[in-house]
Amino acid sequence: MKRTNMVLVLVSVLVWNVVLASDPNPAPKQIKPIALIEATIHTVSGSIIENGTIVFDKGKITAVGTNVSIPANAEQINLRGKHVYPGLIDAYNSLGLVEIGLGAPGTVDVAEVGQINPNVRAEVSINPETEHIPVARSGGITVVGVRPSGGLISGLSAAIMMDGWTWEDLTLKGGIGLIVNWPSMVYAPSPFFQQTKEDWQKQRDTQLKALRDAFASARAYMVAKQAKGQKGVPNHDTDPRWEAMIPVLQGKTPVVVNANELSQIQAAITWAEQEGVKLVIAGGRESIRVADQLKTKNIPVIITDVQNAGRRWEEYDVIFSLPKKLFDAGVRFCITGDGGGSNSRNVPHHAANAAAYGLPKDEALKSVTLYPAQILGIADKVGSLEVGKDATLIITNGDPLEIATNVEQEFIQGKKIDLRDKHKHLYEKYKEKYRQLSGQ
């Protein structure tokens, strides 16, 4: 009996160790100053600092340079031969809202029923236990713009940090963009989707009217709320849908429109002007064709899936070279991946692909650090290494846009992150399997 119990205990310990190997605990808050010394520091917003020092305390950067004062009680980490970069940002993803997807609908919480859901908040549905968070941060991703999907107005996206016990811990900033899925403006018959042109036009017009009506209702609600307390003005019940849209109508929160076709982008630009709202284009496959408008009106583009080969009738490098073309045209942009939570780790490789097709290397780095931070409205906290910003950074053995580079250490708001993940655990597991099979 005692031997059996001992075996059970040993098995339990082994199982627990395996779980811990792929499911590290969230990090504790920074308790004393940390100084990274003798490193090559890539500030992104400024010049590269050779043999530099970066000091941070209580989650904030307090000094960056070659001649800085290090607190007497600071933990010093020598990074000779290593590189320090701001944490990478994936601007547009469903990470934490979808775990497995097809075949496991219980792991999917990316959309609500109905067409008009501006009150949906992505951050409250985040699964802090998702395996995708450790995997993403192993790839250098420290912040993700998580967005809902589905319907016409999907809801509000949020900037989510890749470490925390709860969704409150994970949230860097909520309500960073109202997601709108613009209907297709071009009839494209397909043998897989039987719909007449007349039915398609009716559906498109119905969706556009619903979008206009939603904004009209929200604006009327805002006016009524602002008049509250005035003589003769009756009380109005709170409506969570229109309440969520007030910051959008006030210009504090942008509308992020999913649009790839030229006609979609043009229609969205016209509509945003009529509504008087800030606009961000997500997708933007054909955005270069309206580059002058985008530049003049200061409308940024979140370029998705640079590694997509595009459509059969297009030149093969249409998407690969889009970032370079937008850069040359003076259009603000950032680069993200294919939007899948399991692939967030690949975002730097999308930026690298853009660099391979002409985008200057420093711009490619900014496209996954400073530029997404600016577009998402979080540049006061992340995106570059500057005094006063969050100590959210990565330490690498090379250029993070190079596929062979490893992220060796990571800090999120000064917290030292455990970089174990499921991928690494499985790699070690099956490496051991084949070591045993080979008899070594």
C-alpha positions as CSV (number, residue, x, y, z in Angstrom):
1,M,0.0,0.0,0.0
2,K,2.8,2.4,0.9
3,R,4.7,1.6,-2.3
4,T,1.5,2.2,-4.3
5,N,1.0,5.6,-2.7
6,M,4.6,6.5,-3.3
7,V,4.3,5.7,-7.0
8,L,1.1,7.8,-7.2
9,V,2.9,10.7,-5.6
10,L,5.8,10.4,-8.0
11,V,3.4,10.2,-11.0
12,S,1.5,13.2,-9.7
13,V,4.8,15.2,-9.4
14,L,5.8,14.2,-12.9
15,V,2.5,15.2,-14.4
16,W,2.5,18.5,-12.5
17,N,6.0,19.3,-13.8
18,V,4.9,18.6,-17.3
19,V,2.0,21.0,-16.9
20,L,4.3,23.6,-15.5
21,A,6.6,23.1,-18.4
22,S,4.0,24.4,-20.8
23,D,1.9,26.6,-18.5
24,P,4.1,29.0,-16.6
25,N,2.6,31.2,-13.9
26,P,2.1,34.9,-14.5
27,A,5.0,36.9,-13.2
28,P,5.0,38.8,-9.9
29,K,5.3,42.6,-10.0
30,Q,8.7,44.2,-10.1
31,I,9.9,44.8,-6.6
32,K,13.3,46.5,-7.1
33,P,15.1,48.4,-9.8
34,I,16.6,46.4,-12.7
35,A,19.5,47.6,-14.9
36,L,20.3,46.0,-18.2
37,I,23.9,46.9,-18.9
38,E,26.4,46.6,-21.8
39,A,23.6,45.9,-24.3
40,T,22.9,47.2,-27.8
41,I,19.6,49.1,-27.2
42,H,17.3,49.7,-30.1
43,T,15.1,52.5,-28.9
44,V,13.1,52.6,-32.2
45,S,12.0,56.2,-31.6
46,G,15.7,57.3,-31.6
47,S,19.1,56.1,-32.4
48,I,20.7,52.7,-31.6
49,I,22.7,52.8,-28.3
50,E,25.8,50.6,-28.3
51,N,27.1,49.4,-25.0
52,G,24.1,51.0,-23.3
53,T,22.2,50.7,-20.1
54,I,18.4,50.7,-19.5
55,V,17.1,51.0,-16.0
56,F,13.5,50.4,-15.0
57,D,11.6,50.5,-11.7
58,K,8.0,49.8,-10.7
59,G,7.3,48.8,-14.3
60,K,8.5,52.0,-15.8
61,I,11.7,52.9,-17.7
62,T,13.7,55.5,-15.6
63,A,16.9,55.8,-17.7
64,V,18.3,54.9,-21.1
65,G,21.7,55.7,-22.4
66,T,25.5,55.2,-22.0
67,N,26.1,57.2,-19.0
68,V,23.2,56.7,-16.6
69,S,22.9,56.4,-12.8
70,I,22.2,52.9,-11.6
71,P,20.4,52.7,-8.2
72,A,22.5,51.0,-5.5
73,N,19.8,48.3,-4.9
74,A,19.3,47.5,-8.5
75,E,19.6,44.0,-9.9
76,Q,22.2,44.3,-12.7
77,I,21.9,42.0,-15.8
78,N,24.9,42.0,-18.1
79,L,23.8,41.7,-21.7
80,R,27.1,42.0,-23.5
81,G,26.5,40.8,-27.1
82,K,22.7,40.9,-26.7
83,H,20.1,43.3,-28.1
84,V,17.2,45.0,-26.3
85,Y,14.1,46.0,-28.3
86,P,10.7,47.3,-27.3
87,G,8.2,44.4,-27.1
88,L,6.6,43.6,-30.4
89,I,2.9,44.4,-31.0
90,D,0.4,42.4,-33.0
91,A,-2.2,45.1,-33.8
92,Y,-5.1,43.0,-35.0
93,N,-5.8,39.5,-33.7
94,S,-8.4,37.2,-32.0
95,L,-5.9,35.8,-29.5
96,G,-7.6,34.7,-26.3
97,L,-11.0,34.6,-27.9
98,V,-10.4,31.5,-30.0
99,E,-8.5,28.5,-28.7
100,I,-9.1,25.6,-31.1
101,G,-11.8,26.8,-33.5
102,L,-13.4,24.3,-35.9
103,G,-14.6,21.2,-34.1
104,A,-14.5,22.8,-30.7
105,P,-17.1,25.6,-30.6
106,G,-16.9,25.8,-26.9
107,T,-13.4,27.4,-27.2
108,V,-14.7,30.1,-29.5
109,D,-16.0,33.4,-28.0
110,V,-15.1,35.9,-30.8
111,A,-18.6,37.1,-31.8
112,E,-22.0,37.8,-30.4
113,V,-25.3,37.1,-32.1
114,G,-26.9,39.9,-34.1
115,Q,-25.6,42.6,-36.4
116,I,-25.2,45.6,-34.1
117,N,-23.0,45.0,-31.0
118,P,-21.0,48.1,-30.3
119,N,-21.1,47.4,-26.5
120,V,-19.2,44.2,-26.9
121,R,-15.8,44.5,-25.1
122,A,-13.1,42.1,-26.3
123,E,-11.1,42.2,-23.1
124,V,-13.8,40.7,-20.8
125,S,-13.9,37.6,-23.0
126,I,-10.2,36.9,-23.0
127,N,-9.2,33.5,-21.7
128,P,-6.1,34.1,-19.5
129,E,-5.3,30.4,-19.6
130,T,-5.0,30.2,-23.4
131,E,-1.9,28.4,-24.7
132,H,-1.5,31.1,-27.3
133,I,-0.3,33.7,-24.9
134,P,2.9,31.9,-23.9
135,V,3.6,31.0,-27.5
136,A,3.1,34.6,-28.7
137,R,5.4,36.1,-26.1
138,S,8.1,33.5,-27.0
139,G,8.0,35.1,-30.4
140,G,8.6,38.5,-28.9
141,I,4.9,39.6,-28.9
142,T,4.1,41.5,-25.7
143,V,0.9,43.3,-26.6
144,V,-1.9,42.3,-28.9
145,G,-4.8,44.3,-30.3
146,V,-7.6,41.8,-29.7
147,R,-10.7,42.4,-31.7
148,P,-14.2,40.8,-31.8
149,S,-15.7,39.8,-35.1
150,G,-19.0,39.0,-36.6
151,G,-22.0,41.0,-37.6
152,L,-21.9,44.6,-39.0
153,I,-20.6,46.3,-35.8
154,S,-18.6,43.7,-33.9
155,G,-17.7,45.7,-30.8
156,L,-14.7,47.3,-29.2
157,S,-11.2,45.9,-29.4
158,A,-8.6,46.1,-26.6
159,A,-4.8,46.2,-26.1
160,I,-3.9,43.1,-24.2
161,M,-0.6,42.3,-22.5
162,M,0.8,38.8,-22.7
163,D,1.0,38.2,-19.0
164,G,-1.6,38.3,-16.2
165,W,-3.9,36.2,-14.0
166,T,-7.2,37.7,-15.1
167,W,-8.6,39.8,-18.0
168,E,-8.2,42.9,-15.8
169,D,-4.5,42.1,-15.3
170,L,-4.0,41.5,-19.1
171,T,-5.8,44.7,-20.2
172,L,-3.4,47.5,-21.1
173,K,-6.2,49.6,-22.5
174,G,-9.8,48.8,-23.5
175,G,-12.0,50.4,-26.1
176,I,-9.2,51.2,-28.5
177,G,-11.3,50.8,-31.7
178,L,-14.9,50.1,-32.8
179,I,-14.8,47.2,-35.3
180,V,-17.0,47.6,-38.4
181,N,-17.2,44.9,-41.1
182,W,-17.8,46.8,-44.3
183,P,-20.1,44.9,-46.7
184,S,-18.6,44.0,-50.1
185,M,-19.4,46.7,-52.7
186,V,-18.7,44.4,-55.7
187,Y,-20.9,41.6,-56.9
188,A,-18.9,38.5,-57.3
189,P,-21.0,35.4,-58.4
190,S,-19.7,32.1,-57.2
191,P,-20.7,28.5,-57.9
192,F,-20.3,27.9,-54.1
193,F,-22.6,30.8,-53.1
194,Q,-25.8,31.1,-55.1
195,Q,-27.1,34.7,-54.9
196,T,-28.6,36.9,-57.6
197,K,-27.2,40.3,-58.1
198,E,-30.5,41.8,-57.1
199,D,-30.5,39.9,-53.8
200,W,-26.9,40.9,-53.2
201,Q,-27.7,44.6,-53.8
202,K,-30.6,44.4,-51.4
203,Q,-28.5,42.8,-48.7
204,R,-25.7,45.3,-49.2
205,D,-28.1,48.3,-49.0
206,T,-29.8,46.9,-46.0
207,Q,-26.4,46.5,-44.2
208,L,-25.4,50.1,-45.1
209,K,-28.7,51.5,-43.9
210,A,-28.4,49.5,-40.6
211,L,-24.9,51.0,-40.1
212,R,-26.2,54.6,-40.8
213,D,-29.2,54.0,-38.5
214,A,-27.0,52.7,-35.7
215,F,-24.8,55.9,-35.8
216,A,-27.9,58.1,-36.0
217,S,-29.4,56.4,-33.0
218,A,-26.2,56.7,-31.1
219,R,-25.9,60.4,-31.9
220,A,-29.4,61.1,-30.8
221,Y,-28.8,59.2,-27.6
222,M,-25.6,61.2,-26.9
223,V,-27.5,64.5,-27.5
224,A,-30.2,63.3,-25.1
225,K,-27.6,62.3,-22.4
226,Q,-25.8,65.6,-22.7
227,A,-29.1,67.4,-22.2
228,K,-29.8,65.5,-19.0
229,G,-30.7,67.8,-16.1
230,Q,-31.8,70.6,-18.2
231,K,-35.2,72.1,-17.6
232,G,-38.0,70.1,-19.3
233,V,-35.7,67.3,-20.5
234,P,-37.0,63.9,-19.4
235,N,-34.8,61.1,-18.0
236,H,-33.5,58.6,-20.6
237,D,-32.7,55.0,-19.8
238,T,-29.1,53.9,-20.3
239,D,-28.6,51.9,-23.5
240,P,-25.3,50.0,-23.4
241,R,-25.1,49.9,-27.2
242,W,-25.2,53.6,-27.8
243,E,-23.4,54.4,-24.5
244,A,-20.4,52.5,-25.9
245,M,-20.4,54.6,-29.1
246,I,-20.2,58.0,-27.4
247,P,-16.4,58.1,-27.4
248,V,-16.5,57.2,-31.1
249,L,-18.8,60.1,-31.9
250,Q,-16.6,62.4,-29.8
251,G,-13.5,61.4,-31.8
252,K,-11.8,59.8,-28.9
253,T,-12.0,56.2,-30.3
254,P,-11.5,55.4,-33.9
255,V,-13.7,53.2,-36.1
256,V,-11.6,50.3,-37.5
257,V,-13.2,49.2,-40.7
258,N,-12.4,45.9,-42.2
259,A,-12.0,46.7,-45.9
260,N,-9.8,45.3,-48.7
261,E,-11.6,46.2,-51.9
262,L,-11.0,49.6,-53.4
263,S,-14.7,50.3,-53.4
264,Q,-15.0,49.3,-49.8
265,I,-12.2,51.6,-48.8
266,Q,-13.6,54.6,-50.8
267,A,-17.1,54.1,-49.4
268,A,-15.7,53.8,-45.8
269,I,-13.7,57.1,-46.3
270,T,-16.8,58.9,-47.5
271,W,-19.0,57.5,-44.7
272,A,-16.4,58.4,-42.0
273,E,-16.4,62.0,-43.2
274,Q,-20.1,62.2,-43.2
275,E,-20.3,60.8,-39.7
276,G,-17.4,62.9,-38.5
277,V,-15.5,59.9,-37.0
278,K,-11.8,58.9,-36.9
279,L,-11.1,56.0,-39.4
280,V,-8.6,53.2,-39.5
281,I,-8.6,50.7,-42.4
282,A,-7.9,47.1,-41.5
283,G,-6.9,44.8,-44.3
284,G,-6.2,47.4,-46.9
285,R,-5.3,45.1,-49.8
286,E,-6.1,47.8,-52.4
287,S,-5.3,50.8,-50.2
288,I,-2.4,51.9,-52.4
289,R,-5.0,52.9,-55.0
290,V,-6.3,55.6,-52.7
291,A,-3.0,56.5,-51.1
292,D,-3.5,60.2,-51.8
293,Q,-6.8,60.3,-49.9
294,L,-5.4,58.3,-47.0
295,K,-2.4,60.5,-46.6
296,T,-4.4,63.8,-47.0
297,K,-7.0,62.6,-44.4
298,N,-4.4,61.0,-42.1
299,I,-6.1,57.6,-42.2
300,P,-3.8,54.8,-41.1
301,V,-3.9,51.2,-42.5
302,I,-3.4,48.0,-40.5
303,I,-2.0,45.8,-43.2
304,T,-3.0,42.2,-42.5
305,D,-1.2,39.0,-43.7
306,V,1.7,40.3,-45.7
307,Q,2.7,36.7,-46.4
308,N,-0.5,36.1,-48.4
309,A,0.3,35.4,-52.1
310,G,-2.8,37.2,-53.2
311,R,-5.3,36.5,-55.9
312,R,-4.6,34.5,-59.1
313,W,-5.0,37.4,-61.5
314,E,-2.7,39.8,-59.5
315,E,1.1,40.1,-59.6
316,Y,2.5,37.8,-57.1
317,D,4.1,40.5,-54.9
318,V,1.0,42.8,-54.6
319,I,0.7,42.2,-50.8
320,F,4.5,41.7,-50.2
321,S,5.3,45.1,-51.6
322,L,2.2,47.0,-50.2
323,P,4.0,48.3,-47.1
324,K,6.8,49.7,-49.2
325,K,4.3,51.4,-51.5
326,L,2.4,52.9,-48.6
327,F,5.6,54.1,-47.0
328,D,6.7,55.8,-50.2
329,A,3.3,57.4,-50.5
330,G,3.5,58.8,-46.9
331,V,0.6,56.8,-45.6
332,R,0.6,55.8,-42.0
333,F,0.5,52.0,-41.5
334,C,1.5,49.1,-39.3
335,I,1.9,45.3,-40.1
336,T,0.1,42.5,-38.5
337,G,-0.3,38.8,-39.2
338,D,-3.2,36.6,-40.4
339,G,-5.4,37.4,-37.4
340,G,-5.3,33.9,-35.8
341,G,-4.3,33.7,-32.2
342,S,-2.1,30.7,-32.7
343,N,-0.1,32.6,-35.4
344,S,0.5,35.8,-33.5
345,R,4.1,34.7,-33.0
346,N,4.7,35.1,-36.7
347,V,4.0,38.8,-36.9
348,P,7.7,39.8,-37.0
349,H,8.1,37.5,-40.0
350,H,5.4,39.4,-41.9
351,A,7.3,42.6,-41.3
352,A,10.5,40.8,-42.4
353,N,8.7,39.8,-45.6
354,A,7.9,43.4,-46.2
355,A,11.5,44.4,-45.7
356,A,12.5,41.7,-48.3
357,Y,10.3,43.5,-50.7
358,G,11.7,47.0,-50.3
359,L,10.5,48.4,-47.0
360,P,13.5,49.9,-45.2
361,K,14.6,47.7,-42.3
362,D,14.1,50.3,-39.6
363,E,10.6,51.0,-40.9
364,A,9.8,47.3,-40.8
365,L,10.8,47.2,-37.2
366,K,8.7,50.3,-36.5
367,S,5.7,48.6,-38.2
368,V,5.5,46.1,-35.4
369,T,6.5,48.4,-32.5
370,L,6.0,52.1,-32.6
371,Y,3.5,52.4,-35.5
372,P,0.9,50.0,-34.1
373,A,1.3,51.6,-30.7
374,Q,0.5,55.0,-32.3
375,I,-2.4,53.6,-34.3
376,L,-3.9,51.8,-31.3
377,G,-3.5,54.8,-29.0
378,I,-1.0,53.2,-26.6
379,A,2.2,54.9,-27.7
380,D,2.4,56.7,-24.3
381,K,3.0,53.3,-22.8
382,V,4.7,51.0,-25.3
383,G,6.2,50.8,-28.8
384,S,9.6,52.4,-28.0
385,L,12.2,52.5,-25.3
386,E,11.9,55.9,-23.7
387,V,11.9,57.2,-20.1
388,G,8.4,57.2,-18.6
389,K,7.1,54.3,-20.8
390,D,6.4,50.8,-19.6
391,A,9.3,48.5,-19.2
392,T,7.9,46.2,-21.8
393,L,10.8,44.9,-23.8
394,I,12.6,41.9,-25.2
395,I,16.2,40.7,-25.1
396,T,17.4,38.8,-28.2
397,N,20.5,37.3,-29.7
398,G,19.9,39.2,-32.9
399,D,17.4,41.0,-35.1
400,P,13.9,39.9,-34.1
401,L,12.7,40.1,-37.7
402,E,15.2,37.3,-38.6
403,I,13.6,33.9,-38.2
404,A,16.7,32.4,-36.6
405,T,16.8,34.9,-33.8
406,N,15.7,33.8,-30.3
407,V,14.0,35.9,-27.6
408,E,16.1,35.0,-24.6
409,Q,14.5,37.2,-21.9
410,E,11.4,39.3,-21.7
411,F,9.9,41.9,-19.4
412,I,6.3,43.2,-19.4
413,Q,5.8,46.3,-17.2
414,G,9.0,45.4,-15.5
415,K,7.9,41.8,-14.7
416,K,10.3,39.1,-15.7
417,I,8.4,36.7,-18.0
418,D,8.8,32.9,-18.0
419,L,9.3,32.0,-21.6
420,R,8.3,28.4,-21.4
421,D,5.4,27.4,-23.7
422,K,3.7,24.4,-25.2
423,H,5.8,24.4,-28.3
424,K,9.1,24.3,-26.4
425,H,7.7,21.6,-24.1
426,L,6.7,19.4,-27.0
427,Y,10.1,20.0,-28.7
428,E,11.9,18.8,-25.6
429,K,9.5,15.9,-25.2
430,Y,10.0,14.5,-28.6
431,K,13.7,15.2,-28.7
432,E,13.9,13.0,-25.7
433,K,11.8,10.4,-27.4
434,Y,14.2,10.1,-30.4
435,R,17.2,10.2,-28.1
436,Q,15.9,7.2,-26.3
437,L,15.1,5.4,-29.6
438,S,18.6,6.0,-30.8
439,G,20.0,4.6,-27.6
440,Q,22.2,7.6,-26.9
